[in-house]
């Protein structure tokens, strides 16, 4: 395989026509975060979760997702303050292997970072998913990304508890859950000193009104709680950037 310059990119232009371009040039000029999938996510008979859409709190737009494993990773990236854009399968990479045969791969995820660089990623449901072809493609795509200062990763599945907590908080990611004017400021003020979730909530007002705002703040990082253990009404919640001693002890 040719070093760096041997890679090509295939993507769809604004009218849906496929464009093939030198990878290094495309990476510098194409806003992949704004593009639709270059090819559809496969539908696998018998699979419990099929292709769908994820509404991104980062962009305010939907992102195509092909599996439950990908949806979980989208949640993680959607909470990352360094991520400014997200897309599902926006680019296909082409290259030649050592035998001069053309190979291709479509990474599942694209994430634009605040500094302009990007992450290409796949979201396997387990370590060996995709077999030898996926491992070979991962090596090639990682090389293509390294050549232009980007990153490629096969993202490991999340712990079940962390994934469940993120799914719960994700249900409150939409801005409507910030509530009436002034409620978010009152919620953040209530947890200036770390305290159990329900205590801070009741200090602000009726939990029916306040809890969605608390969960919204936890999703967006305005408040902090340990997500490695199941969320419950007595879980300690603190201000942004607070380091939970219980979490440190557990580690």
C-alpha positions in Angstrom: 0.0 0.0 0.0 1.3 3.4 -0.9 2.1 5.6 2.0 -0.5 8.3 2.7 -1.0 9.6 -0.8 -2.4 6.3 -2.1 -5.8 6.8 -0.5 -8.9 8.1 -2.3 -12.1 9.4 -0.8 -15.6 8.8 -2.2 -18.5 10.9 -0.9 -21.8 12.4 -2.1 -22.1 16.0 -3.3 -25.1 18.3 -2.4 -27.2 16.8 -5.2 -26.4 13.2 -4.3 -23.8 12.4 -7.0 -20.8 10.4 -6.0 -17.4 12.2 -6.1 -14.0 10.6 -5.9 -11.1 12.7 -4.8 -7.6 12.3 -3.4 -8.0 11.7 0.3 -5.6 14.4 1.5 -7.4 17.0 -0.7 -10.9 15.9 0.4 -10.0 16.0 4.1 -8.9 19.6 3.7 -11.9 20.9 1.8 -14.9 18.7 2.5 -17.3 19.3 5.5 -18.0 15.6 6.0 -20.1 16.4 9.1 -22.7 17.9 6.7 -22.9 15.0 4.3 -25.4 12.1 4.2 -24.2 8.5 4.3 -22.2 7.5 1.2 -24.0 4.1 1.4 -26.9 2.9 3.4 -26.5 1.0 6.6 -27.2 -2.7 6.1 -30.4 -4.2 7.5 -29.6 -7.6 9.0 -32.5 -10.0 9.4 -33.1 -11.1 13.0 -31.1 -8.3 14.5 -32.9 -6.6 17.4 -31.9 -3.1 16.5 -31.7 -1.8 12.9 -30.7 1.5 11.2 -32.2 4.7 12.6 -31.6 8.3 13.4 -30.0 10.0 16.4 -30.9 13.6 17.2 -27.7 15.3 18.1 -27.7 17.9 20.9 -24.3 19.1 19.4 -25.6 20.0 16.0 -29.4 20.1 16.4 -29.7 17.6 13.4 -30.2 13.9 12.9 -27.3 11.5 12.5 -27.8 8.2 10.7 -27.0 5.2 13.0 -26.7 1.6 11.9 -26.6 -0.3 15.1 -27.2 -0.1 18.8 -23.5 -0.2 19.4 -23.1 2.9 17.1 -26.0 4.7 18.8 -24.2 4.3 22.2 -21.0 5.7 20.8 -22.9 8.6 19.3 -24.2 9.4 22.8 -20.7 9.5 24.1 -19.5 11.8 21.3 -22.6 14.0 21.5 -21.7 14.8 25.1 -18.0 15.6 24.3 -17.5 19.4 24.4 -14.6 19.0 22.0 -16.9 17.6 19.3 -18.6 20.2 17.0 -20.0 18.0 14.2 -21.2 14.4 13.7 -22.1 12.2 10.7 -22.8 8.6 9.9 -20.8 6.9 7.1 -20.1 10.1 5.1 -17.0 8.8 3.3 -15.6 5.7 1.7 -11.9 5.2 1.6 -10.1 3.4 -1.3 -6.6 2.1 -1.4 -4.4 -0.6 -2.9 -3.1 -3.4 -0.9 0.5 -4.8 -1.3 -0.8 -7.0 -4.2 -2.1 -3.9 -5.9 -5.8 -4.9 -5.4 -8.2 -2.1 -4.7 -9.7 -2.2 -1.2 -12.4 0.0 0.4 -13.9 0.7 3.8 -16.7 3.0 5.1 -16.1 4.0 8.7 -19.3 4.2 10.6 -18.7 7.5 12.4 -17.2 10.9 11.6 -16.7 13.4 14.4 -15.3 16.9 13.8 -13.3 18.4 16.6 -13.1 22.0 17.7 -9.6 22.4 16.3 -10.7 21.3 12.8 -9.2 17.8 13.0 -11.5 14.8 13.0 -12.1 11.3 14.3 -13.2 8.4 12.0 -14.5 5.4 14.0 -16.1 2.1 13.8 -18.4 0.8 16.6 -18.0 -3.0 16.9 -20.4 -4.8 19.2 -17.5 -6.9 20.4 -13.7 -7.0 20.0 -13.6 -9.4 17.1 -16.5 -8.1 15.2 -15.9 -7.9 11.5 -13.1 -10.5 11.5 -9.9 -10.2 9.5 -11.3 -7.8 6.9 -12.3 -5.3 9.6 -8.9 -5.6 11.2 -7.1 -5.0 7.9 -9.3 -2.1 7.1 -8.7 -0.6 10.5 -5.0 -0.6 9.9 -5.4 1.1 6.5 -7.8 3.7 7.7 -5.7 4.5 10.7 -2.8 5.1 8.3 -4.9 7.3 6.1 -6.0 9.4 9.1 -2.5 9.7 10.6 -1.2 11.0 7.3 -3.4 14.1 7.6 -3.3 14.5 11.4 -6.7 12.9 12.1 -7.5 9.8 14.2 -9.2 6.5 13.6 -10.4 4.2 16.4 -12.4 1.0 16.8 -14.5 2.2 19.8 -14.8 -0.4 22.6 -18.4 -1.1 23.8 -19.3 0.7 27.0 -19.9 -0.9 30.4 -23.6 -1.8 30.8 -24.2 0.5 33.7 -22.5 3.5 32.0 -24.4 2.9 28.8 -27.7 2.7 30.8 -27.0 5.9 32.6 -26.1 7.7 29.3 -29.3 6.4 27.7 -31.4 7.8 30.6 -29.7 11.2 30.5 -29.9 11.3 26.7 -33.7 11.4 27.0 -33.3 14.9 28.5 -30.7 16.3 26.0 -33.2 18.4 24.1 -33.1 22.2 25.1 -36.8 22.0 26.1 -35.8 20.2 29.2 -33.9 23.3 30.5 -37.3 24.5 31.5 -38.6 28.0 32.2 -36.4 31.0 32.3 -34.2 31.0 35.3 -34.7 27.4 36.2 -31.3 26.2 35.0 -29.5 28.9 36.9 -31.4 27.9 40.1 -30.5 24.2 39.5 -26.8 24.9 39.0 -26.8 27.1 42.1 -28.5 24.4 44.2 -25.6 22.0 43.5 -22.7 24.5 44.0 -22.1 22.4 47.1 -22.3 18.7 46.2 -25.4 17.0 47.7 -27.7 14.1 46.9 -29.7 14.5 43.7 -33.1 14.6 45.3 -32.1 17.1 48.0 -30.8 19.6 45.5 -33.8 19.1 43.3 -36.3 19.7 46.1 -34.4 22.8 47.2 -35.3 24.3 43.9 -38.9 23.3 43.7 -41.4 20.6 42.6 -39.3 17.5 41.4 -41.8 17.0 38.5 -40.6 20.3 37.1 -37.0 20.4 38.3 -35.8 16.8 37.6 -35.8 17.2 33.8 -33.7 20.3 34.2 -31.2 18.5 36.5 -30.9 15.6 34.0 -30.4 18.1 31.2 -27.6 19.7 33.1 -26.0 16.4 33.9 -26.1 15.5 30.2 -24.5 18.7 29.1 -21.9 18.7 31.9 -23.2 21.7 33.8 -23.5 19.4 36.7 -21.4 16.3 37.5 -22.2 12.9 38.9 -20.5 9.5 38.8 -22.1 7.6 35.9 -20.2 4.3 36.6 -22.8 3.3 39.2 -26.6 3.2 38.7 -28.2 6.6 39.0 -30.7 7.0 41.9 -32.2 9.7 43.9 -29.4 9.8 46.5 -26.5 9.9 44.0 -24.1 12.7 44.8 -24.3 15.6 42.3 -21.9 18.5 42.2 -20.9 21.4 40.0 -19.2 21.3 36.6 -15.8 19.6 36.9 -16.4 18.3 40.5 -14.3 15.2 41.3 -16.5 12.7 43.2 -14.5 11.2 46.1 -16.7 8.0 45.9 -15.6 7.6 42.2 -11.9 8.0 43.1 -12.3 5.4 45.9 -13.9 3.0 43.5 -11.0 3.4 41.1 
